[in-house]
Amino acid sequence: MSRLVIWYGQLTTRRRLWTKGALLAGGAALWLLAFLLLPALVMAALGFTKRGPYGEVQWQFTLENFRRLLGYGLMEWSADYLLILGRSIWVALVTTVLCLLLAYPLAFFIAGRSRRTRAALLGLVMVPFCTNLVIRAYGWMLLLGHQMPPARLAQLAGFLPPDTGLYPGALAVFLGMVTSDLPFAVLPLYTSVERLDWSLVEAARDLYAPRRRVFLHAILPQTLPGLTAAIILTFIPAMGAFVVPDLLGGAKYMLVGNLIQQQFGASRDWPFGATVSLALLVLTLIGLFLFRGREGAGERG
Amino acid sequence: MSGEQGELRVEGVSKRFGEVAALCDVSLAVARGEFVTLVGPSGCGKTTLIRIIAGLELADGGRVVLGSADITRLPAHRRPVNTVFQDYALFPHLSVRENVAFGLRSRKRPPEEVERRVAAALEMLQSEGFAQRRPHQLSGGQKQRVALARALVNEPEVLLLDEPMSALDAKLRAEVRLELRRLQRQLGKTFLLVTHDQDEAMTVSDRIFVMRDGRIEQAGTPAEVYEHPRNRFVAEFVGAANLIPVTASDGAVQAAWGQLTTLCRPPWQEGILAIRPERVRLCTQEPAANGLRGRVRELIYCGAHVDLLVEPASLRVRCAPSAAVQVGDEVWVELPPEHLEVLSE
């Protein structure tokens, strides 16, 4: 078993390599097992239990929570929860698309600057990370209030009834979501734009390609890895967001993140909260799976 | 004044990058169907010049004329010129066939025509065998063929080749040179090659332009440039040369070790004579003229020939490997007057 091997120039044995690997990686593996995997399993189990009369968990197998999520509650069928799920997907998709549309040209702009300017601009992109999300949301609340210039302009133009603000509502949610997710789209895109091989662009030009064709064949394929990372990094947080929609969306614009927060908080209905969390997890995984599958097909075709 | 059909003329082109002058008032003319090479050390401006011809760089001054059309300010995708890039710049997400079809599809040629011409180009470069593969699945030599096919399928008036062989190993490079030459003769197209490898320049070209510091130092057929280098730079850059500092007065040329006879009279008082190592003759006794008695200091065995370093004057003498000479031997060498080049500088 203790066969001698040379591992990147180091003479050692297989057994010693294994021991070392286990010691080094063991900490993270145990941490994930204890604090991520086991709790996730507990939560999944929780989704199949009942809420007691005082908000306690009754360990009794039931599918009632899932029926409720699908709209079969105590009273007649209602689409409320499905609407929240659908709206969440919609908001996450729109946020992702908006982030990409803003981040893609920005990545090119930053990558085209001198080394020093690039560092400064990337620093600016990161600035929002240094400010608490809640504070940023309150900033938007103030700015979009009914007496502030943006709302006034909208009132004057007739888009908004007098004495109403742009907050709370869909617009405020999108503004908040895009502001908080944009850095996650810019950074991976910038990384792939910075490494772009411009000789492919020249080759396409040399081969008579008009602008659209140059982009499609010389630029887009090279930025695909960054684009993939950007999509994943914006879509997943956007699906689970609850601070921004809670503060900027108001009661009428509830997203799945708020629903979960509400069940574990005010409603004291942990089993139903766990069920909604499961649904969110499954939906996100399906989304990623569809996206990945499509990307794979794109690479083959 | 309108040029001949297909003739490429560069007239007084200059280009600066910030403080650095990449090209200073460069002019050259390439006839239709000619294989011309720009050769020079890195940084001499040769790549800048073909990038200006391709439309990938804008000249600060001067004109580029193709046939009778001034193309100086024509964008790259409107010029009847195609480039083989240094690292080939093949599109990684497209197959070989799609890469070759790219230019024709850009110009919206009918599908039947695209298919026919792509098939012909792939056949011409013996690339049908890997037409379905992606660039990352190809060897260096295969990539090179695909890059050639991708450019030639568009039937450009001028094909520009930017150091196309620098990524290949020595043996393959020698094969590709012959292939390039064959291809150019077969198609009768104008090829303009850029290289830093003077061997490559000599073996493939009809004419070569030796460049240094943004200027053309000498132009001519490979034989002209090799046999009659104009100055010290060309003599040393193209092939190996013995440089002999001499003084000249009243028709008598004086080297450090004695008098020398040359065919033409040097136009200067102090200057340099050049002679190729293979032109220096090893003698058993004192020759009639231009003889030198020396000692073999070093012997370099090169297989096909042997190079001797003879003192005084560190003269390099190339002779057959059968020559019975050893280090330390006293020898006579002759510098035949007809091969002593008077450098004009």
Contacts between the chains, C-beta under 8 A, distances in Angstrom:
chain1	res1	chain2	res2	distance
A	197	B	89	7.5
A	199	B	85	5.6
A	199	B	86	7.8
A	199	B	87	6.6
A	199	B	89	4.3
A	200	B	89	5.3
A	200	B	91	6.4
A	202	B	56	5.3
A	202	B	76	7.4
A	202	B	83	7.9
A	202	B	85	7.3
A	202	B	89	7.0
A	203	B	83	7.5
A	203	B	85	5.9
A	203	B	89	3.9
A	203	B	90	7.8
A	203	B	91	7.5
A	204	B	91	7.7
A	204	B	102	7.4
A	204	B	106	7.8
A	205	B	55	7.7
A	205	B	56	7.4
A	205	B	75	7.6
A	205	B	76	4.4
A	205	B	77	5.2
A	206	B	54	6.1
A	206	B	55	7.7
A	206	B	56	7.2
A	206	B	76	5.5
A	206	B	77	7.4
A	206	B	81	7.9
A	206	B	82	6.0
A	206	B	83	4.9
A	206	B	151	8.0
A	207	B	77	7.7
A	207	B	82	7.1
A	207	B	102	4.9
A	207	B	103	3.8
A	207	B	106	5.7
A	207	B	150	7.1
A	207	B	154	7.1
A	208	B	77	4.6
A	208	B	78	7.9
A	208	B	103	5.5
A	208	B	106	4.0
A	208	B	107	5.1
A	208	B	154	7.4
A	209	B	77	6.3
A	209	B	102	7.3
A	209	B	106	4.5
A	210	B	77	7.1
A	210	B	106	7.1
A	213	B	106	5.9
A	217	B	91	5.6
A	217	B	93	7.5
A	217	B	94	7.0
A	217	B	102	7.3
A	218	B	91	7.0
A	221	B	91	7.4
A	221	B	92	6.9
A	221	B	93	4.2
A	299	B	93	7.5
